């Protein structure tokens, strides 16, 4: 079952349960997938990797909004974003723990032969592809900086 089919089934379940928050979040995911499928050159299909990237983008947007709402002391809006993040993150693959991420990045650093912060570009290129969907790009970047600085 594709992500789109799963989302559609979950939308029906949320409607029956009268779960407005889940319904709003799921409809946002469905809309983003439909936009990607109808984009020029998509031929009404998208791959599983593209679906994951769409879900990641939606989570990132909500995290950015959450950060802004917390800075502006808007707990009502921040809570809504937290709830949407919780619903949407269920559709992402399991994220790596900090220890697992560090181990993966150390392997990549060894493979690329990086030795200083100047080599960060080489490491990030490989790490972004290898860890796509398993870790947030910002987290990867921060940990690569720490590992190359030490």
C-alpha positions, 0 to 999 in steps of 0.5 A: 500500500502506497503512502497516498493510499494509507493517508486516504484510509487514515483520513476516513478513519479520522473522519469517523473518529471526528478527530479534527486535528488529525484530519487537518494534518492528513489533508495537508499531506494528501494535498502536497502529494496531489500537487507533486503528482500533478506537477509538470513532468510527473506523469501522475506518479511519484516514487516512495522516496519523493513521498518521504521527501514531501512528508519531511518537508511538511514536518520541517515547515511545522517545526519552523512555525512552531519555533516562531510561535514559541518565540512570539509567545503564542502557546495556542498556535504552538500547541496546534503545530506540535499536534500536527507534527505528531500526526505527520511524523507517523508517516516517516521512516524511523529516525536514527538516534544520536548515537547511531547518527554519529556512528554513521557519520564517522564511517562516512568521514573515514570513507571520504578522508575528511580531516578538517572543517574545510572538508565539510562539503564532501561529507555533507554530500555523501551523508545527505544521500546516505541518510536521507529520510533517516535524519534531519539535514540540520542535525546531520550538519551540526554533528558533522561540524562537531566531528570535523572540529574535534 
